[in-house]
Amino acid sequence: MKKAQIFSLDLIFASTIYILILMIVIYSWETNLENINLKEQRGNLEMISRNLANLLILTEGYPSNWSNTEINSLGLALTLSQNNLNSTYKSKPMGLNKNGAWNLDTNKILSLQSLNYSYSKELLGLLREEENYYILISVWNDTNYVNAYSIGLAPYNNASAIVTNERFALLEGDYAKLSFNIWQECEGRLCI
C-alpha cells in the first residue's frame, strides 16, 4: 500500500499557477488604479487652470482697485469705474471691446508681478507645494504675439505636467493673449 503524499507535484504546480495569476491580477489592478488617478489629477489641473485663467481675465478682483497690500481676490480686468460703467454691466457679456471685462489693467499686472510668489499662489488657491503657476501675457504687434509680461515661475526641466490655458483680451487697446500655466514639480515621486 502507498502512503499519501502531503505535497504532490500537482499541488505545487497548481499553487504556482494560482500565485502567478494572483500576482498578474494585482499588478493589473494597481496599474489601472494608478492610471485612473493620474488622469483624474490631470483633469483637475486642467479645470483649475481654465478657471484661474477665466478669473484673471473676467474679474477685476476684490477690492476692485486692489494693490500689493490689500487683496482678497485677484483679477486683472479694469475696474468698471475706470471703464466709465456702473455695476449693472458687471454680469453682462460685452465681448472683446474697450468696455468689456477682457480689458486688462496694466497696473494690476505689474502689481501681480511684484507680489511674493508664495502669497500670489495662495491668493490663486494653489495650496499644494508641488503646484506652481506661470502667466505669460503677450501683445499683438500686427504680425504675431510678442511677450510683454511674465508672472510666476517658468516650468522647470523636471516638470511632470504642464497644463496651459490661453485667453484673449485687450491690453491698452491692443490685442493680448494671456497664457496661464499650472505645472507640477515631481522629484522622486509619482506625479502626472
C-alpha atoms as one frame of an Amber mdcrd trajectory, in Angstrom:
protein
   0.000   0.000   0.000   1.219   3.507  -0.896   1.235   6.267   1.621  -0.452
   9.584   0.690   1.906  12.389  -0.133   1.234  15.727   1.524   2.950  17.780
  -1.183   2.379  16.280  -4.535   3.768  17.643  -7.731   0.228  18.541  -8.820
  -0.350  20.668  -5.707   2.922  22.546  -6.204   2.140  23.184  -9.878  -1.418
  24.372  -9.091  -0.206  26.644  -6.288   2.424  28.180  -8.563  -0.165  28.870
 -11.275  -2.583  30.344  -8.710   0.077  32.644  -7.225   1.199  33.732 -10.706
  -2.373  34.593 -11.751  -2.946  36.413  -8.458   0.233  38.477  -8.984  -0.830
  39.399 -12.537  -4.292  40.474 -11.341  -2.838  42.583  -8.501  -0.296  44.213
 -10.829  -3.011  44.992 -13.405  -5.271  46.387 -10.702  -2.540  48.663  -9.331
  -1.526  49.863 -12.786  -5.101  50.676 -13.789  -5.764  52.415 -10.484  -2.596
  54.474 -10.915  -3.591  55.463 -14.474  -7.061  56.468 -13.306  -5.561  58.602
 -10.524  -3.139  60.276 -12.938  -5.944  61.089 -15.386  -8.049  62.467 -12.556
  -5.163  64.636 -11.327  -4.547  65.931 -14.850  -8.249  66.673 -15.285  -8.237
  68.587 -12.006  -5.218  70.620 -13.120  -6.909  71.423 -16.433 -10.061  72.569
 -14.645  -8.072  74.698 -12.179  -6.042  76.258 -14.997  -9.167  77.054 -17.020
 -10.957  78.563 -14.016  -7.992  80.668 -12.939  -7.414  81.987 -16.470 -11.088
  82.997 -16.600 -10.886  84.546 -13.129  -7.948  86.724 -14.114  -9.410  87.832
 -17.451 -13.061  88.291 -16.477 -12.867  89.779 -12.989 -11.389  92.901 -11.532
 -10.537  91.305  -8.209 -11.636  92.377  -4.783 -11.376  95.119  -3.906 -11.686
  96.253  -7.496  -8.694  98.592  -7.122  -6.526  96.101  -5.232  -2.897  96.828
  -4.579   0.023  94.838  -3.203  -1.078  95.338   0.393  -4.831  94.822   0.274
  -6.048  91.830  -1.761  -8.917  89.455  -1.122  -9.252  88.148  -4.676  -7.104
  88.545  -7.780  -8.376  89.779 -11.116  -6.649  91.647 -13.931  -9.633  93.291
 -15.638 -10.001  97.044 -15.451 -12.401  98.186 -12.796 -15.713  99.266 -14.208
 -15.295 102.755 -12.776 -12.174 103.062 -14.946 -14.288 101.946 -17.901 -16.981
 104.521 -17.047 -19.539 101.783 -16.493 -21.675 101.116 -13.468 -22.078  97.803
 -11.689 -25.140  96.732 -13.732 -22.761  95.853 -16.582 -20.585  93.535 -14.482
 -22.733  90.476 -15.145 -23.430  91.145 -18.831 -21.176  89.740 -21.561 -19.747
  92.592 -23.568 -17.355  90.909 -25.964 -13.798  91.883 -26.689 -14.123  95.661
 -26.671 -12.743  98.509 -24.622 -15.626  98.309 -22.130 -15.565  94.553 -21.589
 -14.190  92.595 -18.701 -11.446  91.353 -21.021  -9.720  94.732 -20.914  -6.641
  94.151 -18.736  -5.275  96.676 -16.284  -1.521  97.222 -16.670  -1.214  98.418
 -13.054  -2.782  95.179 -11.781  -0.449  93.137 -13.974   2.561  94.998 -12.546
   1.213  94.594  -9.009   0.746  90.849  -9.503   4.222  90.649 -10.994   5.714
  92.289  -7.886   3.803  90.136  -5.367   5.602  87.491  -3.359   5.236  84.224
  -5.298   4.003  82.184  -2.326   1.418  84.822  -1.462   0.160  85.036  -5.043
  -0.064  81.212  -5.162  -2.180  81.314  -2.031  -4.441  84.016  -3.488  -4.926
  81.875  -6.610  -5.827  78.885  -4.438  -2.807  76.768  -5.386  -2.144  75.364
  -1.947  -0.239  72.165  -2.726   3.532  72.557  -2.579   4.188  70.805  -5.911
   1.711  73.020  -7.827   3.177  76.097  -9.460   1.932  78.688 -11.910   3.313
  80.780 -14.722   1.446  83.536 -16.567   2.672  84.912 -19.862   0.934  87.942
 -21.342   1.741  88.641 -24.991   0.665  91.598 -27.118  -0.159  91.507 -30.845
   2.205  93.620 -32.968   0.339  93.264 -36.307   2.213  90.094 -37.283   2.488
  87.931 -34.149   2.272  87.948 -30.361   5.262  89.388 -28.503   5.853  88.557
 -24.837   5.122  91.595 -22.682   4.792  90.320 -19.100   5.687  87.116 -17.285
   4.433  86.343 -13.801   5.263  83.394 -11.566   7.756  80.574 -12.093   8.505
  79.190 -15.533   8.310  75.367 -15.549  11.473  73.535 -14.518  13.031  70.808
 -16.638  11.703  68.151 -14.267   8.103  69.396 -14.500   5.954  66.334 -14.942
   2.773  68.067 -16.016   2.238  71.409 -17.667  -1.342  72.470 -18.314  -1.848
  75.650 -20.344  -4.975  77.674 -20.987  -4.966  80.679 -23.257  -7.416  83.563
 -23.183  -7.570  86.608 -25.411  -8.023  90.126 -24.093  -7.179  93.758 -24.685
  -4.239  95.489 -23.069  -4.129  99.257 -23.508  -6.230  98.932 -26.657  -4.055
  96.235 -28.243  -4.957  92.576 -28.646  -3.327  90.458 -25.971  -3.084  86.782
 -25.119  -2.886  85.513 -21.554  -1.357  82.041 -21.215  -1.986  80.565 -17.789
   0.185  77.545 -16.964  -0.088  75.234 -13.994   2.746  72.806 -13.618   3.884
  70.266 -11.100   7.400  69.649  -9.955   7.915  65.978  -9.183  11.199  64.682
  -7.924  11.389  61.103  -6.719   7.637  60.635  -6.535   4.858  59.871  -8.951
   3.056  62.832 -10.450   1.105  63.239 -13.608
